[in-house]
């Protein structure tokens, strides 16, 4: 689990143990006692630092989201892209628990799981705004919707890692199915689509816009007195 260099407190050790356990066993199955055992502390000390299991999960969410936010800001800077890629290729194991935790959060149908996804979307909005200001991302009319699309595309790779690796014939390390070989396979095609687009011109965009605008017009007539 990635942590900052000075993040070596007992609280941080408990939090990191919880992230690993939550990612492996799920939030409902994992217990405070099990977290305490992994962290080498008493269950009472876990409660002392976090108040409850829900409070511990909230701290885990905040930590993982902070890590992804840092990556997101760096992704808005072309100069940092190569460093991020090399860091993962050289140290893939340090991301394993983080990826497993994100997968569990997204698959958890709860208020906490919903809040986690919403936070990722908000991060994407921040990245888009930062990129627009820096001139690395072009302007969009509907940034909130673009952020949802970008977040969904990015998170789907984490959720579908095993299937992506299987289909592309790359090694699929457990438990996430996401490894350096998959990153090498997908990075350039993904950036090529984001950089140059998919369609050769705007005909599909125009056709969809006309259809949606026409549908809105017809609905307005149907509801007119």
C-alpha positions as CSV (number, residue, x, y, z in Angstrom):
1,X,0.0,0.0,0.0
2,X,1.4,3.4,-1.0
3,X,1.9,5.9,1.8
4,X,3.8,9.1,2.2
5,X,7.4,8.8,3.6
6,X,6.4,10.3,7.0
7,X,3.1,8.5,7.3
8,X,4.4,5.9,9.7
9,X,2.2,6.5,12.7
10,X,0.1,3.8,14.5
11,X,-3.0,5.4,13.0
12,X,-1.5,5.1,9.5
13,X,-0.5,1.5,10.1
14,X,-4.0,0.6,11.2
15,X,-5.5,2.4,8.2
16,X,-3.2,0.6,5.7
17,X,-4.0,-2.8,7.3
18,X,-7.7,-2.0,6.9
19,X,-7.3,-1.0,3.3
20,X,-5.6,-4.3,2.6
21,X,-8.3,-6.3,4.5
22,X,-11.2,-4.4,3.1
23,X,-9.9,-4.9,-0.4
24,X,-9.5,-8.7,0.1
25,X,-12.5,-9.6,2.2
26,X,-15.0,-6.8,1.6
27,X,-16.3,-4.2,4.1
28,X,-19.1,-6.3,5.6
29,X,-17.0,-9.4,6.3
30,X,-13.9,-7.6,7.6
31,X,-13.9,-7.0,11.4
32,X,-12.2,-4.5,13.6
33,X,-10.6,-7.4,15.5
34,X,-9.1,-8.7,12.2
35,X,-7.7,-5.2,11.3
36,X,-6.2,-4.9,14.7
37,X,-4.5,-8.3,14.4
38,X,-2.9,-7.4,11.1
39,X,-1.8,-4.0,12.4
40,X,-0.4,-5.5,15.6
41,X,-2.6,-3.5,17.9
42,X,-5.6,-4.0,20.2
43,X,-9.2,-3.6,18.9
44,X,-9.6,-0.9,21.5
45,X,-6.8,1.1,19.9
46,X,-8.5,0.9,16.5
47,X,-11.7,2.3,18.0
48,X,-9.7,4.9,19.9
49,X,-8.2,6.3,16.6
50,X,-11.3,5.9,14.4
51,X,-14.3,5.7,16.6
52,X,-16.0,2.8,14.7
53,X,-15.6,0.5,11.8
54,X,-17.5,3.1,9.7
55,X,-15.0,5.8,10.8
56,X,-12.1,3.5,9.8
57,X,-13.6,3.0,6.4
58,X,-14.1,6.7,5.9
59,X,-10.4,7.3,6.7
60,X,-9.4,4.6,4.2
61,X,-11.6,6.2,1.6
62,X,-10.0,9.6,2.2
63,X,-6.5,8.1,2.0
64,X,-7.1,6.2,-1.3
65,X,-8.9,9.2,-2.8
66,X,-6.0,11.5,-1.9
67,X,-3.6,9.1,-3.6
68,X,-5.7,9.0,-6.8
69,X,-6.2,12.8,-6.7
70,X,-2.4,13.3,-6.6
71,X,-2.1,11.0,-9.6
72,X,-4.9,12.8,-11.4
73,X,-3.3,16.2,-11.0
74,X,-0.1,14.8,-12.4
75,X,-1.9,13.3,-15.3
76,X,-3.0,16.8,-16.3
77,X,0.7,17.6,-16.8
78,X,2.3,15.8,-19.8
79,X,5.7,16.1,-18.2
80,X,4.5,13.8,-15.4
81,X,2.9,11.1,-17.6
82,X,6.1,9.2,-18.3
83,X,7.1,9.2,-14.6
84,X,3.7,7.8,-13.5
85,X,3.9,5.0,-16.1
86,X,7.5,4.1,-15.1
87,X,6.6,4.1,-11.4
88,X,3.8,1.6,-12.0
89,X,5.9,-0.6,-14.3
90,X,8.7,-0.7,-11.8
91,X,6.6,-1.1,-8.7
92,X,3.3,-2.7,-9.6
93,X,2.9,-4.5,-6.3
94,X,2.6,-1.3,-4.3
95,X,-0.7,-0.6,-6.2
96,X,-2.3,-4.0,-5.6
97,X,-4.1,-3.3,-2.4
98,X,-5.2,0.2,-3.6
99,X,-6.7,-1.3,-6.7
100,X,-8.5,-4.1,-4.8
101,X,-9.9,-1.5,-2.4
102,X,-11.2,0.7,-5.2
103,X,-12.8,-2.4,-6.8
104,X,-14.5,-3.3,-3.5
105,X,-15.7,0.3,-3.0
106,X,-17.3,0.5,-6.5
107,X,-19.0,-2.9,-6.1
108,X,-20.4,-2.0,-2.7
109,X,-24.0,-0.9,-3.0
110,X,-24.1,1.5,-0.1
111,X,-24.1,5.2,0.7
112,X,-20.3,4.9,1.3
113,X,-19.8,3.2,-2.1
114,X,-21.9,5.9,-3.8
115,X,-19.9,8.6,-2.1
116,X,-16.7,7.0,-3.3
117,X,-17.8,7.1,-6.9
118,X,-19.0,10.6,-6.6
119,X,-15.6,11.7,-5.2
120,X,-13.9,10.1,-8.2
121,X,-16.1,12.0,-10.5
122,X,-15.4,15.3,-8.7
123,X,-11.7,14.6,-9.0
124,X,-12.2,14.1,-12.7
125,X,-13.9,17.5,-12.9
126,X,-11.0,19.1,-11.1
127,X,-8.5,17.4,-13.5
128,X,-10.5,18.7,-16.5
129,X,-10.6,22.2,-15.2
130,X,-6.9,22.1,-14.4
131,X,-6.1,20.8,-17.9
132,X,-8.2,23.4,-19.6
133,X,-6.5,26.2,-17.7
134,X,-3.1,24.7,-18.5
135,X,-4.0,24.3,-22.2
136,X,-3.6,20.5,-22.2
137,X,-7.3,19.6,-22.3
138,X,-9.7,21.2,-24.7
139,X,-12.8,23.0,-23.5
140,X,-16.1,21.1,-23.2
141,X,-19.7,22.4,-23.0
142,X,-20.8,19.9,-20.4
143,X,-17.9,19.2,-18.1
144,X,-19.9,17.4,-15.4
145,X,-21.1,14.8,-18.0
146,X,-17.6,14.5,-19.5
147,X,-16.2,13.9,-16.0
148,X,-18.7,11.0,-15.5
149,X,-17.7,9.5,-18.8
150,X,-14.0,9.8,-18.1
151,X,-14.3,8.4,-14.6
152,X,-16.5,5.5,-15.8
153,X,-14.0,4.6,-18.5
154,X,-11.0,4.7,-16.1
155,X,-12.7,2.8,-13.4
156,X,-14.0,0.1,-15.8
157,X,-10.4,-0.9,-16.5
158,X,-10.0,-1.6,-12.8
159,X,-13.3,-3.5,-12.5
160,X,-12.7,-5.5,-15.7
161,X,-9.0,-6.1,-15.4
162,X,-9.2,-9.9,-15.5
163,X,-11.4,-9.8,-18.7
164,X,-9.1,-7.3,-20.4
165,X,-6.1,-9.4,-19.7
166,X,-7.8,-12.6,-20.8
167,X,-9.1,-11.1,-24.1
168,X,-5.7,-9.5,-24.9
169,X,-3.7,-12.5,-23.9
170,X,-1.6,-10.7,-21.3
171,X,-0.7,-12.2,-17.9
172,X,-3.4,-11.5,-15.3
173,X,-1.9,-11.4,-11.8
174,X,-4.3,-12.1,-9.0
175,X,-6.5,-10.7,-7.5
176,X,-7.0,-7.8,-9.8
177,X,-6.0,-9.1,-13.2
178,X,-4.1,-5.9,-13.8
179,X,-0.4,-5.9,-14.3
180,X,2.4,-4.2,-16.2
181,X,1.7,-6.1,-19.4
182,X,-1.8,-4.9,-19.5
183,X,-0.7,-1.3,-18.9
184,X,1.8,-1.6,-21.7
185,X,-0.9,-3.0,-24.0
186,X,-3.5,-0.3,-23.3
187,X,-1.7,2.9,-22.6
188,X,-0.9,4.1,-26.1
189,X,-4.2,3.0,-27.6
190,X,-6.1,4.8,-24.8
191,X,-4.0,8.0,-25.2
192,X,-4.4,7.8,-29.0
193,X,-8.2,7.8,-28.6
194,X,-8.1,10.7,-26.1
195,X,-5.7,12.7,-28.2
196,X,-7.0,12.2,-31.7
197,X,-10.6,11.1,-31.1
198,X,-12.3,8.0,-32.6
199,X,-14.3,9.3,-35.6
200,X,-12.7,10.9,-38.6
201,X,-15.1,13.8,-38.7
202,X,-18.1,15.3,-36.8
203,X,-20.9,13.6,-38.8
204,X,-21.9,11.2,-35.9
205,X,-21.9,14.1,-33.5
206,X,-24.1,16.2,-35.7
207,X,-26.5,13.4,-36.4
208,X,-26.8,12.7,-32.6
209,X,-27.3,16.4,-31.8
210,X,-30.0,16.8,-34.5
211,X,-31.8,13.7,-33.2
212,X,-31.7,14.8,-29.6
213,X,-32.8,18.4,-30.4
214,X,-35.6,17.1,-32.6
215,X,-36.7,14.8,-29.8
216,X,-36.8,17.6,-27.4
217,X,-38.8,19.7,-29.8
218,X,-41.4,16.9,-30.4
219,X,-41.7,16.4,-26.6
220,X,-42.4,20.1,-26.2
221,X,-45.1,20.0,-28.7
222,X,-46.7,16.9,-27.1
223,X,-46.9,18.7,-23.8
224,X,-48.1,22.0,-25.2
225,X,-51.6,23.1,-24.3
